[in-house]
Amino acid sequence: MVWQEKLDALRAFFRETERALIAYSGGIDSTLVATVAHDVLGDRAIAITAVSPSLLPEELEEAIDQARAIGIVHEQVETHEMDNPNYASNPANRCYFCKSELHDTLKPIALERGYPYVIDGVNADDLQDYRPGIQAAKERGARSPLAELGITKLEVREISKGLGLSWWDKPAQPCLSSRFPYGELITTEKLQRVGRCEVYLRKLGWRSLRVRSQGDTARIELPPEQIKDFVVQVDLEILVATFQRYGFLYVTLDLEGYRSGKLNQVLDLNAPHHRQDLGTNPAMIKSI
């Protein structure tokens, strides 16, 4: 059972670490890291969630509920990436400034409390996409056990399901800033607008989705196989009126469908500064 072997390796990582402070977003990756850390280390593991306008209140509540179910000590800290014009101007390396703020906030807390470094939920698949935030974390000495052990997103779900975690199939939910094309200014109001629209669609029963913001236009992305059902089942007139109430003028549906990292297609992903490297042993990531 491959996922059991990966779980054993993850447990061994935490036995060697002895103490763990985890950058915990409530997503499936960091939640698995927090779960295994707590199982191995008990109260010597702590999860900290960064709270900012790019995190929906509903997602924070889910993170709190999951941490409570795990039993891990859970704290919240505020981060202020929106105060950094290098972040708000939304350049192609925006994520670098976001993760810099996160780790510049968490690292002093870790060192003050005797934790050797911050541990995050970056998985092996993340190394194959353009993720400048990974470099920011690496520069600040963070560790990424899922990536280091070659644990992919699919394996994160398999391990989570094997452990009986009810959120094992939770859709990926990256920072709300990822909904904006590079170069479009990000504001708190725009983040809230996108967030409200996504919450609205989820309440209608659509779990895996993105609402991309392009100026005054909202572009809804759904898995391709769900597009026909969406058009038939949703009252489009009410949907448009709701999106307009939240601040959009126009509402469109992306006929290509949802694809993770879609906005990165405008980048030259072969450029050297777009490649990731956490020093992972290539032999351990052959399953990617």
C-alpha positions in Angstrom: 0.0 0.0 0.0 2.0 3.0 -1.3 0.1 5.6 0.7 0.8 3.7 3.9 4.5 3.8 3.2 4.3 7.6 2.6 2.4 8.0 5.8 5.1 6.1 7.7 7.7 8.3 6.2 5.8 11.4 7.2 5.5 10.1 10.8 9.2 9.4 10.8 9.8 13.0 9.7 8.0 14.3 12.8 9.6 11.9 15.1 13.0 13.3 14.0 11.8 16.9 14.2 10.5 16.5 17.8 8.6 19.8 17.7 6.5 21.3 14.9 5.0 24.7 14.2 2.8 24.4 11.2 1.7 27.1 8.8 -1.9 25.9 8.7 -4.4 27.2 6.1 -7.1 24.6 6.6 -6.5 23.2 3.1 -6.1 19.5 2.8 -2.3 19.6 2.5 -1.5 21.6 5.7 -4.3 19.8 7.5 -2.7 16.4 6.8 0.6 17.8 8.0 -1.1 19.1 11.2 -2.9 15.8 11.7 0.2 13.6 11.5 2.3 16.1 13.5 -0.3 16.0 16.3 -0.5 12.2 16.2 3.2 11.9 16.6 4.1 14.9 18.8 0.9 15.7 20.7 1.1 19.1 22.4 4.6 19.6 20.9 2.9 20.4 17.6 1.0 23.7 17.0 -0.9 25.0 14.0 -1.1 28.7 13.2 -3.4 30.2 10.6 -2.6 33.5 9.0 -5.7 35.7 8.8 -5.9 38.4 6.1 -8.4 39.7 3.5 -7.3 36.9 1.1 -8.8 34.3 3.5 -12.6 33.9 3.5 -14.2 33.9 6.9 -15.9 30.6 5.9 -12.5 29.1 5.2 -11.2 30.3 8.6 -14.2 28.6 10.3 -13.5 25.4 8.5 -9.8 25.6 9.5 -10.9 26.1 13.2 -13.3 23.2 13.0 -10.8 20.8 11.4 -8.1 21.8 14.0 -10.6 21.1 16.7 -11.4 17.7 15.2 -7.7 16.9 15.0 -7.1 18.0 18.6 -4.0 20.1 17.7 -3.3 23.5 19.4 -4.5 26.1 17.0 -3.7 29.8 16.9 -4.4 32.7 14.6 -2.1 35.6 13.6 -2.8 38.6 11.3 -0.7 39.1 8.2 -0.5 42.3 6.3 0.5 41.5 2.7 -2.1 44.0 1.4 0.1 46.8 2.8 2.9 45.8 0.5 2.6 47.4 -2.9 4.7 44.6 -4.4 1.9 42.3 -3.5 -1.2 44.5 -4.2 0.1 45.5 -7.7 -0.2 41.8 -8.5 3.1 41.1 -10.4 3.8 37.6 -11.7 5.7 36.8 -8.5 3.0 38.1 -6.2 3.0 34.8 -4.3 6.6 35.5 -3.3 5.6 38.6 -1.3 2.6 36.8 0.2 4.7 33.9 1.5 7.4 36.4 2.6 4.9 38.1 4.8 3.6 34.8 6.1 7.0 33.4 7.0 8.4 36.7 8.3 5.4 36.6 10.7 5.7 33.0 11.7 9.4 32.5 11.9 10.0 34.8 14.9 7.1 33.1 16.7 8.7 29.7 16.0 12.2 30.8 17.2 10.8 32.5 20.3 9.0 29.3 21.3 11.9 27.0 20.6 10.7 25.5 17.3 13.6 25.1 14.8 11.7 26.2 11.7 8.2 26.6 10.3 6.6 23.6 8.5 4.3 24.1 5.6 1.9 22.0 3.4 3.7 22.3 0.0 3.3 19.0 -1.8 5.4 17.4 -4.5 3.0 18.4 -7.3 3.4 22.1 -6.3 7.0 21.9 -7.4 5.8 21.3 -11.0 3.9 24.6 -11.2 5.0 28.2 -11.0 5.0 28.9 -7.2 7.3 31.7 -6.3 6.1 31.5 -2.7 8.0 28.3 -2.4 11.3 30.2 -2.8 10.2 32.7 -0.2 9.6 29.9 2.3 12.9 28.2 1.5 14.8 31.5 2.0 13.4 31.7 5.5 14.3 28.1 6.4 10.9 26.5 6.2 10.5 22.8 5.7 8.0 21.1 3.4 7.7 17.4 4.4 5.2 16.5 1.8 7.4 17.8 -1.0 10.6 16.4 0.6 9.0 13.0 0.8 7.6 13.1 -2.7 4.0 13.0 -1.5 1.7 14.2 -4.3 -1.8 15.8 -4.1 -3.4 12.5 -4.9 -1.5 10.7 -2.2 -2.4 13.5 0.3 -6.1 12.6 -0.4 -5.4 8.9 -0.2 -3.6 9.2 3.1 -6.3 11.6 4.5 -9.0 9.1 3.4 -7.1 6.2 4.9 -6.9 8.1 8.2 -10.6 8.7 8.2 -10.4 12.4 7.8 -13.9 13.5 6.6 -12.4 16.4 4.5 -10.2 14.1 2.4 -12.0 15.2 -0.8 -12.1 18.9 0.0 -11.5 21.0 -3.1 -8.3 22.9 -3.3 -8.8 26.5 -2.2 -5.8 28.7 -2.8 -5.5 32.4 -1.8 -8.2 34.6 -3.2 -5.6 36.7 -4.9 -5.0 33.9 -7.4 -8.3 34.8 -9.0 -6.9 37.9 -10.6 -4.8 38.1 -13.8 -1.3 39.3 -13.2 -1.1 43.1 -13.3 -4.6 43.8 -12.1 -4.5 45.7 -8.9 -5.8 43.7 -5.9 -7.9 45.4 -3.2 -9.7 44.2 -0.2 -13.0 45.1 -1.9 -12.1 43.0 -4.9 -11.1 40.0 -2.8 -14.4 40.2 -0.9 -16.4 40.5 -4.2 -14.8 37.3 -5.6 -15.1 35.5 -2.3 -18.8 36.3 -1.9 -19.5 35.0 -5.4 -17.6 31.7 -4.8 -19.5 31.2 -1.5 -22.8 31.8 -3.3 -22.0 29.1 -5.9 -20.8 26.6 -3.3 -24.1 27.1 -1.4 -25.8 26.1 -4.6 -23.9 22.8 -4.5 -20.9 23.5 -6.9 -17.8 22.5 -4.9 -14.9 22.7 -7.4 -14.9 26.1 -9.0 -13.2 29.4 -9.4 -14.6 32.9 -10.0 -11.9 34.7 -11.9 -12.0 38.5 -11.8 -11.0 40.5 -14.9 -11.9 44.1 -14.3 -15.7 44.4 -14.0 -16.2 40.9 -15.4 -16.5 37.6 -13.4 -15.5 34.5 -15.3 -16.9 31.3 -13.7 -14.7 28.2 -14.1 -16.2 24.7 -13.4 -14.9 21.2 -14.2 -15.7 20.7 -17.9 -18.0 17.8 -17.3 -20.2 20.0 -15.1 -20.7 22.9 -17.4 -23.8 21.5 -19.2 -25.5 20.7 -15.9 -24.6 24.1 -14.5 -26.3 25.9 -17.4 -29.4 23.8 -17.1 -29.8 23.7 -13.3 -28.8 27.2 -12.3 -31.2 30.1 -12.6 -28.8 32.2 -14.6 -30.9 35.4 -14.2 -30.7 35.2 -10.4 -27.0 34.3 -10.6 -26.2 37.4 -12.7 -28.2 39.6 -10.4 -26.4 38.2 -7.4 -23.0 38.7 -8.9 -24.0 42.3 -9.9 -25.1 43.0 -6.4 -21.6 41.9 -5.2 -20.1 44.4 -7.6 -19.5 42.8 -11.0 -21.0 44.3 -14.1 -20.7 41.2 -16.4 -20.8 37.5 -15.7 -19.3 34.9 -18.1 -18.8 31.1 -18.1 -15.4 29.7 -19.2 -16.2 27.0 -21.7 -12.7 25.4 -21.4 -13.5 24.7 -17.7 -11.5 24.9 -14.5 -7.8 24.1 -14.5 -5.5 24.6 -11.6 -2.9 27.4 -12.2 -4.7 28.5 -15.3 -3.7 32.1 -15.1 0.0 31.0 -15.2 -0.5 30.0 -18.9 0.5 33.6 -19.8 3.9 33.1 -18.3 7.0 31.5 -19.9 7.1 28.5 -17.5 10.5 27.4 -19.0 12.2 30.5 -17.7 14.8 29.6 -15.1 13.3 31.9 -12.4 10.0 30.0 -12.7 11.5 26.6 -11.7 11.1 25.2 -8.2 13.7 23.3 -6.3 13.4 22.3 -2.6 16.4 19.9 -2.8 14.0 17.0 -3.1 15.6 13.7 -4.0 14.4 13.0 -7.6 14.1 9.3 -6.8 11.4 10.1 -4.3 9.2 12.1 -6.7 9.0 9.6 -9.5 5.2 9.2 -8.8 4.5 12.9 -9.9 
